[in-house]
Structures are given as C-alpha cells and as structure tokens.
Amino acid sequence: MERLVAHYLIETPRTLEAAAAAIAGEQSSGTFVAVPGETEDLKQRFAARVESIEPLGTVEGPSLPGSRPHASEYRRGRIAVSWSIENFGYNLPTLVATVQGNLYELAQLSALRLLDLEFPASFADRFRGPAFGVAGTRRLTGVHGRPLIGTIIKPSIGMSPAQTAAIVDTLCEAGIDFIKDDELMADPPHSPIADRIAAIMPVIHRHADRTGRNVMYAFNISDEVDAMLRHYDLIVAAGGTCAMLSLNSVGLAATKKICDAGALAVHGHRNGWGMLNRHPAIGMDYCAYQKLWRLAGVDQMHVNGIDNKFWEPDDSVVHSIACCRTPLLGRNGPLPVVSSGQWGGQAQETWRRIQTMDILYQAGGGIMAHPDGPAAGVRALRLWWETAVQGLTVEEATARHSELARARAKFGPKT
C-alpha cells in the first residue's frame, strides 16, 4: 500500500526517538495505553512509521509552554513519519487530521512544525490540481510576457455596488489586469454580492468590447457552502472569470467543492496565515500549506511580497513563491499572488530574487493613491517591472521615468 510522508521540525525534553514514536502512535492506531484489539497484525497494517530522525542540537529552555517533563535541555530535530493511505484514503480533511490532528497538544513536544508533505503517485489520479493556474489565468486575461498587474477595491468595506462599479470603471480605463474584493467584503447587507456582480460585470464587458482585453474580477464568495455555490453560479451566468475564497475561513472541503465546479479560476486568499506560521516553533511551513490547497484545486495563491507591510521576512516570501512554482505530482502549480504594501518600487528586488514574471503583482494604495491618479499607478507598476527586467536599479529607473520618481517620492522610504 502506498504511503504518505510528513516532515516535521520537533523539539522535546525527551529523546528524539521517544518523541517521534509518540507522534506515530498518537496519529495512527495507538493511544496513551494499550487497548484491546490493537493486535500486531493491525499495527503492522495501520501504524504510522518513523522513517528518519535528524538531530539538530539542543536548547536550554522550551520554545512552547506545557511540555513534560521539565528538563535542563531540549532536543531539536527533523523527523519524517509515514502512513499507509489505507488510513485515510483520498479524504483531504482526514489526511490533515492525520498529519496534524492532536500533535500540537502533545506534552512530549515543546515545538512542532509541519515542514512538508510527500503524496503517493495515485493522488495524481484523484486530485487534478489547479484547473487554470498560471497558463489559464494568462489565457483568461490575455496578459503574456509580463507580470499581471492587480489591485484591491479600497475602501475595503462600506461602498455600495454602484460605487464599487465606478471604481472598477476607473481601473479598467487605467489598463488594470486584475481586481479583487477585499477579504472583508463578501455578501454584506450594504453591498449584496448579487447586486455587486450585476453592477460590475457590465462595466468589465464594456471595456472588453472596447479593448479586446477581459479584466479578471475576483468576487469574494466566502460563505456557507450552499451560498458559495449560488454566488459562483451568478458569476458564471454574468460572464465572470474568477471567484475568491478566504481559504482558512471556508476550509479544505468547501474549497475543493468550489474548485471542482471548474468554470472559474479560484483566487485563494490566505488571511489568517500568520496564526499558522508566525512563530517558528509551531504551525506549518508554506510548502506544506500550499500543497494541500493545490490538491483542492486553487489556481492563485497569496504569498505576501518583498518589503511587505507585515512581519514576514523577504527570504520567507521568496521561499513561498518557489514552493508554488515547484511541480506537484507532475502538474504545475498556482499563480503566486504578490501583495501586501506593494507599490512598484519592490519590483527590482522581487525580480532579482525570483527571476520569473509568472506572478500576479497586486497593489492597492500603490495604484489608487498614485499622485497622478490610478491610471498612472497602473502604468507605473508596469514600468517598474520593465525597468527591473532591463536590469535598472531603483535610482536609474526613477531618473529615467518621471512617474516612477513621483511614485517613489510618495511611497518609498523616507530619509
């Protein structure tokens, strides 16, 4: 029987071997005491297996509270544990319960972080992955040979459907490629999503008739499953191309249900991600995280951005982009969505670090608050990327293009 392998970073007051055995037992056939029916045959068939242990040294105190026993030193290591897929089949929620489940509560551990997952080859037959991804998003928007330039409707909440449509009109006129609802905007009383779709899509179609380019609008349909399906159908009927989900809010099963419909690109917003990732001793690495959503079928995944407004270091952002771009089960991954405090001046460093234009480069205030207006904001972002790929520094780019100089004066670091 094929096996799933999970890689962890652990810390324990016990031996690494004892901690690894506790993880394997807790997450398969075992519990804290031997029970009737747990035969050797059953354990041979269903028990998790510790595949490898790599010591990483010791620290003097625990990273997280509550571990037992208290010790003078705590051992750190990387371990790999595997399970037969007979334990969970092709059930993503149960798979997650298996590889994470109660592990973060174990008293034998003073740190646990899920680093990566290796899926059996048969998962390729059961999970098609992103239906659109990079190539499909480019086909739907008609954007090739450069990053897609996107933005977010701001203010996040409070505007009527008609007011939102007016902003969309301005952005389409400015030459934007992609627009999305904020994660705070779904189906509120002041702007029902049905009314928002009805107001926005004629604007997008009108500009498409004029320019031949179809701006992608990601309507946030995050809700209960039946409501999401109704709103999904409204987008399809109106000729839309994208639906947005707050992944951590709606969950894997609901996300897969939406992705399986297959008519729209699915934009995955990771709001709440810091809860899973910010402390290095707990949670999970982005590589493991994005693999689960890829199996569900998400086409576009947020990865934060270089010099972002949040806590995340640039190295972590670059790592996340690389994870999205790494094939999984022989299939290409989602389009990385670079966002969070982006205004264009980060393009040089982003290009230097990632060397790909297969991203959605998303700026809210960096477009809407450009001193010469939103159209100049869109042009500036494209110019920033053109100059980055040409090898120009920020100083050289601003010396050559006045709109970039004005953007830098507005958004750049203040000396």
DRENDO-1510 file (C-alpha; in Angstrom, 1 decimal, always signed):
<recs>
REC; n; res; u; v; w
REC; 1; MET; +0.0; +0.0; +0.0 .
REC; 2; GLU; +1.3; +3.5; -0.9 .
REC; 3; ARG; +2.4; +5.8; +2.0 .
REC; 4; LEU; +2.1; +9.5; +2.7 .
REC; 5; VAL; +5.2; +11.1; +4.3 .
REC; 6; ALA; +5.2; +14.1; +6.5 .
REC; 7; HIS; +8.3; +16.0; +7.5 .
REC; 8; TYR; +8.4; +17.8; +10.9 .
REC; 9; LEU; +10.6; +20.1; +12.9 .
REC; 10; ILE; +10.3; +19.0; +16.6 .
REC; 11; GLU; +11.7; +20.0; +20.0 .
REC; 12; THR; +11.3; +17.7; +23.0 .
REC; 13; PRO; +12.5; +17.3; +26.6 .
REC; 14; ARG; +12.7; +13.5; +25.8 .
REC; 15; THR; +14.8; +11.7; +23.3 .
REC; 16; LEU; +14.0; +12.4; +19.6 .
REC; 17; GLU; +13.3; +8.7; +19.2 .
REC; 18; ALA; +10.7; +8.8; +22.0 .
REC; 19; ALA; +9.0; +11.9; +20.7 .
REC; 20; ALA; +8.9; +10.6; +17.2 .
REC; 21; ALA; +7.3; +7.3; +18.4 .
REC; 22; ALA; +4.7; +9.3; +20.4 .
REC; 23; ILE; +3.8; +11.2; +17.2 .
REC; 24; ALA; +3.5; +8.0; +15.2 .
REC; 25; GLY; +1.4; +6.3; +17.9 .
REC; 26; GLU; -0.9; +9.2; +18.6 .
REC; 27; GLN; -1.7; +9.7; +14.9 .
REC; 28; SER; -2.4; +6.1; +13.9 .
REC; 29; SER; -3.6; +3.1; +15.9 .
REC; 30; GLY; -2.2; +4.0; +19.3 .
REC; 31; THR; -3.2; +5.9; +22.3 .
REC; 32; PHE; -1.6; +6.6; +25.7 .
REC; 33; VAL; -2.2; +2.9; +26.8 .
REC; 34; ALA; -2.5; -0.4; +25.1 .
REC; 35; VAL; -6.1; -1.2; +24.2 .
REC; 36; PRO; -7.9; -4.5; +23.3 .
REC; 37; GLY; -8.0; -5.1; +19.5 .
REC; 38; GLU; -4.7; -3.4; +18.8 .
REC; 39; THR; -3.1; -6.6; +17.5 .
REC; 40; GLU; +0.3; -6.9; +15.9 .
REC; 41; ASP; -1.4; -7.5; +12.6 .
REC; 42; LEU; -3.5; -4.3; +12.9 .
REC; 43; LYS; -0.4; -2.3; +13.9 .
REC; 44; GLN; +1.6; -3.7; +11.0 .
REC; 45; ARG; -1.1; -2.6; +8.6 .
REC; 46; PHE; -2.2; +0.8; +10.0 .
REC; 47; ALA; +0.5; +2.1; +12.4 .
REC; 48; ALA; +2.5; +5.2; +11.4 .
REC; 49; ARG; +6.2; +4.6; +10.8 .
REC; 50; VAL; +9.1; +6.8; +11.7 .
REC; 51; GLU; +11.2; +7.0; +8.6 .
REC; 52; SER; +14.1; +9.2; +9.6 .
REC; 53; ILE; +15.4; +11.3; +12.5 .
REC; 54; GLU; +18.0; +14.1; +12.1 .
REC; 55; PRO; +19.3; +15.7; +15.3 .
REC; 56; LEU; +19.7; +19.5; +15.2 .
REC; 57; GLY; +21.2; +20.1; +18.6 .
REC; 58; THR; +19.8; +21.3; +21.9 .
REC; 59; VAL; +18.5; +24.4; +23.6 .
REC; 60; GLU; +18.3; +25.3; +27.3 .
REC; 61; GLY; +14.6; +26.1; +27.5 .
REC; 62; PRO; +11.3; +25.1; +25.8 .
REC; 63; SER; +10.0; +27.1; +22.9 .
REC; 64; LEU; +6.4; +26.5; +23.9 .
REC; 65; PRO; +4.9; +26.1; +27.4 .
REC; 66; GLY; +3.4; +22.9; +28.8 .
REC; 67; SER; +5.9; +20.2; +27.8 .
REC; 68; ARG; +6.7; +17.4; +30.2 .
REC; 69; PRO; +8.9; +16.5; +31.9 .
REC; 70; HIS; +10.8; +19.7; +32.7 .
REC; 71; ALA; +14.4; +19.3; +31.6 .
REC; 72; SER; +17.7; +21.1; +31.6 .
REC; 73; GLU; +17.9; +20.8; +27.8 .
REC; 74; TYR; +15.5; +20.3; +24.9 .
REC; 75; ARG; +16.5; +18.3; +21.8 .
REC; 76; ARG; +15.6; +19.6; +18.4 .
REC; 77; GLY; +15.4; +17.5; +15.2 .
REC; 78; ARG; +13.8; +16.9; +11.8 .
REC; 79; ILE; +11.8; +13.7; +11.5 .
REC; 80; ALA; +9.8; +12.0; +8.8 .
REC; 81; VAL; +6.8; +9.9; +9.6 .
REC; 82; SER; +4.7; +7.9; +7.1 .
REC; 83; TRP; +1.2; +6.4; +7.0 .
REC; 84; SER; -0.4; +4.0; +4.7 .
REC; 85; ILE; -3.1; +5.7; +2.6 .
REC; 86; GLU; -5.4; +2.9; +3.7 .
REC; 87; ASN; -5.7; +5.0; +6.9 .
REC; 88; PHE; -7.5; +7.9; +5.2 .
REC; 89; GLY; -7.9; +7.1; +1.5 .
REC; 90; TYR; -8.3; +10.2; -0.7 .
REC; 91; ASN; -10.1; +12.3; +2.0 .
REC; 92; LEU; -8.3; +15.6; +2.5 .
REC; 93; PRO; -9.9; +16.6; +5.8 .
REC; 94; THR; -9.0; +13.3; +7.3 .
REC; 95; LEU; -5.5; +13.5; +5.8 .
REC; 96; VAL; -5.0; +16.8; +7.6 .
REC; 97; ALA; -6.3; +15.3; +10.9 .
REC; 98; THR; -3.7; +12.6; +10.4 .
REC; 99; VAL; -0.7; +14.7; +9.8 .
REC; 100; GLN; -1.6; +17.5; +12.2 .
REC; 101; GLY; -4.5; +16.5; +14.4 .
REC; 102; ASN; -3.6; +16.3; +18.1 .
REC; 103; LEU; +0.1; +16.6; +17.6 .
REC; 104; TYR; +0.4; +20.3; +18.6 .
REC; 105; GLU; -1.1; +19.4; +22.0 .
REC; 106; LEU; +1.3; +16.5; +22.9 .
REC; 107; ALA; +3.1; +17.1; +26.2 .
REC; 108; GLN; +6.1; +15.2; +24.8 .
REC; 109; LEU; +6.8; +18.2; +22.5 .
REC; 110; SER; +7.9; +21.7; +23.2 .
REC; 111; ALA; +7.8; +22.6; +19.5 .
REC; 112; LEU; +6.2; +21.1; +16.4 .
REC; 113; ARG; +6.1; +22.4; +12.8 .
REC; 114; LEU; +4.9; +20.6; +9.7 .
REC; 115; LEU; +7.5; +21.3; +7.1 .
REC; 116; ASP; +6.5; +19.3; +4.0 .
REC; 117; LEU; +4.3; +16.5; +2.6 .
REC; 118; GLU; +5.1; +13.8; +0.1 .
REC; 119; PHE; +2.0; +12.4; -1.6 .
REC; 120; PRO; +1.7; +9.0; -3.2 .
REC; 121; ALA; +1.6; +8.9; -7.0 .
REC; 122; SER; -2.0; +7.7; -7.0 .
REC; 123; PHE; -3.1; +11.1; -5.7 .
REC; 124; ALA; -2.5; +12.4; -9.2 .
REC; 125; ASP; -5.4; +10.3; -10.4 .
REC; 126; ARG; -7.8; +11.6; -7.7 .
REC; 127; PHE; -6.8; +15.3; -7.5 .
REC; 128; ARG; -6.4; +17.3; -10.7 .
REC; 129; GLY; -4.9; +20.3; -9.0 .
REC; 130; PRO; -5.4; +23.9; -10.3 .
REC; 131; ALA; -7.6; +23.8; -13.4 .
REC; 132; PHE; -6.3; +27.2; -14.5 .
REC; 133; GLY; -3.1; +28.1; -12.7 .
REC; 134; VAL; -0.6; +30.3; -14.4 .
REC; 135; ALA; -1.4; +29.4; -18.0 .
REC; 136; GLY; -5.2; +29.6; -17.5 .
REC; 137; THR; -5.1; +32.9; -15.8 .
REC; 138; ARG; -3.0; +34.3; -18.6 .
REC; 139; ARG; -5.4; +32.9; -21.2 .
REC; 140; LEU; -8.4; +34.4; -19.4 .
REC; 141; THR; -6.8; +37.9; -19.1 .
REC; 142; GLY; -4.9; +37.9; -22.3 .
REC; 143; VAL; -1.7; +39.0; -20.4 .
REC; 144; HIS; +1.5; +37.5; -21.6 .
REC; 145; GLY; +5.2; +38.2; -21.3 .
REC; 146; ARG; +5.0; +40.3; -18.1 .
REC; 147; PRO; +3.5; +40.0; -14.6 .
REC; 148; LEU; -0.2; +40.5; -14.2 .
REC; 149; ILE; -0.9; +43.9; -12.5 .
REC; 150; GLY; -3.7; +43.7; -10.0 .
REC; 151; THR; -5.4; +45.7; -7.3 .
REC; 152; ILE; -7.9; +45.5; -4.4 .
REC; 153; ILE; -11.1; +47.5; -4.1 .
REC; 154; LYS; -10.5; +50.1; -1.4 .
REC; 155; PRO; -12.0; +51.2; +1.0 .
REC; 156; SER; -12.4; +47.5; +1.9 .
REC; 157; ILE; -16.0; +47.9; +3.1 .
REC; 158; GLY; -18.7; +50.5; +3.1 .
REC; 159; MET; -19.3; +51.2; -0.5 .
REC; 160; SER; -22.5; +50.4; -2.4 .
REC; 161; PRO; -22.4; +48.2; -5.5 .
REC; 162; ALA; -22.7; +51.3; -7.7 .
REC; 163; GLN; -19.8; +53.0; -6.0 .
REC; 164; THR; -17.7; +49.9; -6.4 .
REC; 165; ALA; -18.6; +49.6; -10.1 .
REC; 166; ALA; -17.5; +53.2; -10.6 .
REC; 167; ILE; -14.0; +52.3; -9.2 .
REC; 168; VAL; -13.9; +49.3; -11.4 .
REC; 169; ASP; -14.7; +51.6; -14.4 .
REC; 170; THR; -11.7; +53.8; -13.5 .
REC; 171; LEU; -9.4; +50.9; -13.0 .
REC; 172; CYS; -10.4; +49.2; -16.3 .
REC; 173; GLU; -9.9; +52.5; -18.1 .
REC; 174; ALA; -6.4; +52.7; -16.4 .
REC; 175; GLY; -5.5; +49.3; -18.0 .
REC; 176; ILE; -5.6; +47.1; -14.9 .
REC; 177; ASP; -5.4; +43.3; -15.5 .
REC; 178; PHE; -7.0; +42.0; -12.3 .
REC; 179; ILE; -9.3; +43.4; -9.5 .
REC; 180; LYS; -10.4; +41.7; -6.3 .
REC; 181; ASP; -12.8; +42.2; -3.5 .
REC; 182; ASP; -11.1; +42.7; -0.1 .
REC; 183; GLU; -11.3; +39.6; +2.2 .
REC; 184; LEU; -13.6; +41.7; +4.4 .
REC; 185; MET; -16.1; +42.1; +1.6 .
REC; 186; ALA; -18.3; +39.1; +0.8 .
REC; 187; ASP; -22.1; +39.4; +1.0 .
REC; 188; PRO; -22.9; +42.2; +3.5 .
REC; 189; PRO; -26.3; +44.0; +3.7 .
REC; 190; HIS; -24.9; +47.2; +2.3 .
REC; 191; SER; -23.4; +45.5; -0.8 .
REC; 192; PRO; -25.0; +42.2; -1.5 .
REC; 193; ILE; -22.8; +40.1; -3.8 .
REC; 194; ALA; -25.7; +39.6; -6.3 .
REC; 195; ASP; -26.0; +43.3; -6.7 .
REC; 196; ARG; -22.3; +43.7; -6.9 .
REC; 197; ILE; -22.0; +41.2; -9.7 .
REC; 198; ALA; -24.8; +42.8; -11.6 .
REC; 199; ALA; -23.2; +46.3; -11.3 .
REC; 200; ILE; -19.6; +45.3; -12.0 .
REC; 201; MET; -19.8; +42.8; -14.8 .
REC; 202; PRO; -21.4; +45.1; -17.4 .
REC; 203; VAL; -18.5; +47.6; -16.8 .
REC; 204; ILE; -16.0; +44.8; -17.4 .
REC; 205; HIS; -17.8; +43.7; -20.6 .
REC; 206; ARG; -18.0; +47.2; -21.9 .
REC; 207; HIS; -14.2; +47.7; -21.6 .
REC; 208; ALA; -13.6; +44.2; -23.0 .
REC; 209; ASP; -15.7; +45.2; -26.1 .
REC; 210; ARG; -13.6; +48.3; -26.5 .
REC; 211; THR; -10.1; +46.9; -25.8 .
REC; 212; GLY; -10.3; +43.2; -26.5 .
REC; 213; ARG; -9.0; +42.5; -23.0 .
REC; 214; ASN; -11.1; +40.9; -20.3 .
REC; 215; VAL; -10.2; +42.3; -16.9 .
REC; 216; MET; -10.4; +39.5; -14.3 .
REC; 217; TYR; -12.5; +40.4; -11.2 .
REC; 218; ALA; -12.3; +38.0; -8.2 .
REC; 219; PHE; -15.6; +38.2; -6.4 .
REC; 220; ASN; -15.3; +37.1; -2.8 .
REC; 221; ILE; -17.9; +34.3; -2.4 .
REC; 222; SER; -16.6; +33.1; +1.1 .
REC; 223; ASP; -19.7; +31.9; +2.9 .
REC; 224; GLU; -21.5; +28.7; +3.8 .
REC; 225; VAL; -21.3; +26.1; +1.1 .
REC; 226; ASP; -24.8; +26.5; -0.4 .
REC; 227; ALA; -24.4; +30.2; -0.6 .
REC; 228; MET; -21.0; +30.0; -2.2 .
REC; 229; LEU; -22.4; +27.7; -4.9 .
REC; 230; ARG; -25.3; +30.1; -5.6 .
REC; 231; HIS; -22.9; +33.1; -5.8 .
REC; 232; TYR; -20.5; +31.0; -8.0 .
REC; 233; ASP; -23.3; +30.4; -10.5 .
REC; 234; LEU; -24.2; +34.1; -10.5 .
REC; 235; ILE; -20.6; +34.9; -11.5 .
REC; 236; VAL; -20.7; +32.3; -14.3 .
REC; 237; ALA; -24.1; +33.5; -15.6 .
REC; 238; ALA; -22.8; +37.1; -15.7 .
REC; 239; GLY; -19.7; +36.1; -17.7 .
REC; 240; GLY; -17.2; +36.4; -14.9 .
REC; 241; THR; -13.9; +34.5; -14.8 .
REC; 242; CYS; -12.9; +34.3; -11.1 .
REC; 243; ALA; -14.1; +33.6; -7.6 .
REC; 244; MET; -12.2; +34.4; -4.4 .
REC; 245; LEU; -12.2; +32.3; -1.2 .
REC; 246; SER; -10.8; +33.1; +2.2 .
REC; 247; LEU; -9.2; +29.7; +2.4 .
REC; 248; ASN; -8.7; +29.4; +6.2 .
REC; 249; SER; -12.2; +30.5; +6.8 .
REC; 250; VAL; -14.1; +28.1; +4.5 .
REC; 251; GLY; -11.8; +25.1; +4.8 .
REC; 252; LEU; -10.4; +22.4; +2.5 .
REC; 253; ALA; -13.6; +20.5; +1.8 .
REC; 254; ALA; -15.6; +23.7; +0.9 .
REC; 255; THR; -12.7; +25.0; -1.2 .
REC; 256; LYS; -12.5; +21.7; -3.1 .
REC; 257; LYS; -16.3; +21.8; -3.7 .
REC; 258; ILE; -15.9; +25.2; -5.4 .
REC; 259; CYS; -12.8; +24.3; -7.3 .
REC; 260; ASP; -14.4; +21.1; -8.6 .
REC; 261; ALA; -17.1; +23.1; -10.4 .
REC; 262; GLY; -14.3; +24.1; -12.8 .
REC; 263; ALA; -15.8; +27.1; -14.6 .
REC; 264; LEU; -14.0; +29.8; -12.8 .
REC; 265; ALA; -10.4; +30.5; -11.7 .
REC; 266; VAL; -10.2; +30.3; -7.9 .
REC; 267; HIS; -8.3; +33.0; -6.1 .
REC; 268; GLY; -7.1; +31.8; -2.7 .
REC; 269; HIS; -6.6; +34.4; +0.0 .
REC; 270; ARG; -4.6; +33.2; +3.0 .
REC; 271; ASN; -5.9; +35.7; +5.6 .
REC; 272; GLY; -5.2; +34.2; +9.0 .
REC; 273; TRP; -1.9; +32.6; +7.7 .
REC; 274; GLY; +0.1; +34.3; +10.5 .
REC; 275; MET; -1.8; +32.2; +13.0 .
REC; 276; LEU; -0.3; +29.1; +11.4 .
REC; 277; ASN; +3.2; +30.4; +10.6 .
REC; 278; ARG; +4.4; +33.4; +12.6 .
REC; 279; HIS; +6.1; +31.5; +15.5 .
REC; 280; PRO; +8.9; +29.3; +14.2 .
REC; 281; ALA; +8.2; +26.6; +16.8 .
REC; 282; ILE; +4.6; +25.8; +15.8 .
REC; 283; GLY; +2.3; +25.6; +12.8 .
REC; 284; MET; +3.4; +24.8; +9.3 .
REC; 285; ASP; +5.7; +25.8; +6.5 .
REC; 286; TYR; +4.2; +27.4; +3.4 .
REC; 287; CYS; +5.3; +24.5; +1.2 .
REC; 288; ALA; +3.1; +22.0; +3.1 .
REC; 289; TYR; +0.3; +24.6; +3.3 .
REC; 290; GLN; +0.1; +25.3; -0.4 .
REC; 291; LYS; +0.3; +21.7; -1.4 .
REC; 292; LEU; -3.0; +21.0; +0.4 .
REC; 293; TRP; -4.7; +23.9; -1.4 .
REC; 294; ARG; -3.2; +22.8; -4.7 .
REC; 295; LEU; -4.8; +19.3; -4.2 .
REC; 296; ALA; -8.1; +21.1; -3.6 .
REC; 297; GLY; -7.6; +22.9; -6.9 .
REC; 298; VAL; -6.8; +26.5; -6.0 .
REC; 299; ASP; -5.5; +28.5; -9.0 .
REC; 300; GLN; -4.0; +31.6; -7.4 .
REC; 301; MET; -2.3; +31.7; -4.0 .
REC; 302; HIS; -1.2; +34.6; -1.9 .
REC; 303; VAL; +2.5; +34.6; -1.0 .
REC; 304; ASN; +2.9; +38.1; +0.6 .
REC; 305; GLY; +5.6; +40.4; -1.0 .
REC; 306; ILE; +9.1; +41.8; -0.8 .
REC; 307; ASP; +9.5; +44.5; +1.8 .
REC; 308; ASN; +5.9; +43.9; +2.8 .
REC; 309; LYS; +3.8; +45.7; +5.4 .
REC; 310; PHE; +3.6; +42.6; +7.6 .
REC; 311; TRP; +6.1; +40.7; +9.7 .
REC; 312; GLU; +7.3; +38.2; +7.1 .
REC; 313; PRO; +11.0; +38.3; +6.0 .
REC; 314; ASP; +11.8; +38.5; +2.3 .
REC; 315; ASP; +13.5; +35.1; +2.4 .
REC; 316; SER; +10.2; +33.5; +3.5 .
REC; 317; VAL; +8.3; +35.2; +0.7 .
REC; 318; VAL; +10.9; +34.0; -1.9 .
REC; 319; HIS; +10.6; +30.5; -0.5 .
REC; 320; SER; +6.8; +30.6; -0.8 .
REC; 321; ILE; +7.0; +31.7; -4.4 .
REC; 322; ALA; +9.4; +28.8; -5.1 .
REC; 323; CYS; +7.1; +26.3; -3.5 .
REC; 324; CYS; +4.2; +27.4; -5.7 .
REC; 325; ARG; +6.4; +27.1; -8.8 .
REC; 326; THR; +7.6; +23.6; -8.0 .
REC; 327; PRO; +5.6; +20.9; -9.8 .
REC; 328; LEU; +3.5; +18.6; -7.6 .
REC; 329; LEU; +2.5; +15.1; -8.8 .
REC; 330; GLY; +3.7; +16.1; -12.3 .
REC; 331; ARG; +1.5; +19.2; -12.5 .
REC; 332; ASN; +2.3; +22.9; -12.5 .
REC; 333; GLY; +1.2; +25.0; -9.5 .
REC; 334; PRO; -0.9; +28.0; -8.8 .
REC; 335; LEU; -0.1; +31.6; -9.8 .
REC; 336; PRO; +1.7; +33.3; -6.9 .
REC; 337; VAL; +0.0; +36.4; -5.8 .
REC; 338; VAL; +2.5; +39.0; -4.6 .
REC; 339; SER; +0.8; +41.6; -2.4 .
REC; 340; SER; +0.8; +43.5; +1.0 .
REC; 341; GLY; +2.2; +47.0; +0.8 .
REC; 342; GLN; +3.4; +46.7; -2.8 .
REC; 343; TRP; +3.7; +50.0; -4.8 .
REC; 344; GLY; +6.2; +49.1; -7.6 .
REC; 345; GLY; +9.5; +50.0; -6.1 .
REC; 346; GLN; +9.9; +46.5; -4.8 .
REC; 347; ALA; +9.9; +45.1; -8.4 .
REC; 348; GLN; +13.7; +45.4; -8.7 .
REC; 349; GLU; +14.3; +43.3; -5.6 .
REC; 350; THR; +11.5; +40.9; -6.4 .
REC; 351; TRP; +12.8; +40.3; -9.9 .
REC; 352; ARG; +16.4; +39.8; -8.6 .
REC; 353; ARG; +15.2; +37.2; -6.1 .
REC; 354; ILE; +12.7; +35.2; -8.1 .
REC; 355; GLN; +13.7; +35.7; -11.8 .
REC; 356; THR; +10.1; +35.0; -13.1 .
REC; 357; MET; +7.3; +37.1; -14.4 .
REC; 358; ASP; +4.7; +34.4; -13.7 .
REC; 359; ILE; +3.2; +36.3; -10.8 .
REC; 360; LEU; +0.2; +38.4; -10.1 .
REC; 361; TYR; +1.7; +41.7; -8.7 .
REC; 362; GLN; -1.0; +43.3; -6.6 .
REC; 363; ALA; -1.0; +46.8; -5.2 .
REC; 364; GLY; -4.0; +48.6; -3.6 .
REC; 365; GLY; -2.8; +52.0; -2.4 .
REC; 366; GLY; +0.2; +51.8; -4.7 .
REC; 367; ILE; -2.2; +52.2; -7.6 .
REC; 368; MET; -5.2; +54.0; -6.2 .
REC; 369; ALA; -3.1; +56.6; -4.3 .
REC; 370; HIS; -0.5; +57.4; -7.0 .
REC; 371; PRO; -0.1; +61.2; -7.1 .
REC; 372; ASP; -1.1; +61.3; -10.8 .
REC; 373; GLY; -4.1; +59.0; -10.3 .
REC; 374; PRO; -4.9; +55.3; -10.8 .
REC; 375; ALA; -4.1; +55.2; -14.5 .
REC; 376; ALA; -0.6; +56.5; -13.7 .
REC; 377; GLY; -0.4; +53.9; -10.9 .
REC; 378; VAL; -1.1; +51.1; -13.3 .
REC; 379; ARG; +1.4; +52.4; -15.8 .
REC; 380; ALA; +4.0; +52.9; -13.0 .
REC; 381; LEU; +3.7; +49.3; -11.9 .
REC; 382; ARG; +4.2; +48.1; -15.5 .
REC; 383; LEU; +7.2; +50.4; -15.9 .
REC; 384; TRP; +8.7; +49.3; -12.6 .
REC; 385; TRP; +8.7; +45.7; -13.9 .
REC; 386; GLU; +10.0; +46.7; -17.3 .
REC; 387; THR; +13.0; +48.5; -15.7 .
REC; 388; ALA; +13.6; +45.7; -13.3 .
REC; 389; VAL; +13.8; +43.1; -16.1 .
REC; 390; GLN; +16.1; +45.5; -18.0 .
REC; 391; GLY; +18.4; +45.5; -15.0 .
REC; 392; LEU; +17.9; +49.1; -14.0 .
REC; 393; THR; +18.3; +50.0; -10.3 .
REC; 394; VAL; +15.6; +51.9; -8.5 .
REC; 395; GLU; +17.7; +55.1; -8.8 .
REC; 396; GLU; +18.3; +54.5; -12.5 .
REC; 397; ALA; +14.6; +53.8; -13.1 .
REC; 398; THR; +13.4; +56.9; -11.3 .
REC; 399; ALA; +16.0; +59.1; -13.1 .
REC; 400; ARG; +14.6; +57.8; -16.5 .
REC; 401; HIS; +10.9; +58.0; -15.8 .
REC; 402; SER; +9.2; +60.9; -14.0 .
REC; 403; GLU; +6.1; +58.9; -13.0 .
REC; 404; LEU; +8.4; +56.5; -11.2 .
REC; 405; ALA; +10.1; +59.3; -9.4 .
REC; 406; ARG; +6.8; +60.7; -8.2 .
REC; 407; ALA; +5.7; +57.2; -7.1 .
REC; 408; ARG; +9.0; +56.8; -5.1 .
REC; 409; ALA; +8.5; +60.2; -3.5 .
REC; 410; LYS; +5.0; +59.2; -2.4 .
REC; 411; PHE; +5.5; +55.6; -1.4 .
REC; 412; GLY; +9.2; +55.0; -1.0 .
REC; 413; PRO; +11.3; +55.0; +2.2 .
REC; 414; LYS; +11.6; +58.5; +3.8 .
REC; 415; THR; +15.2; +59.5; +4.5 .
</recs>
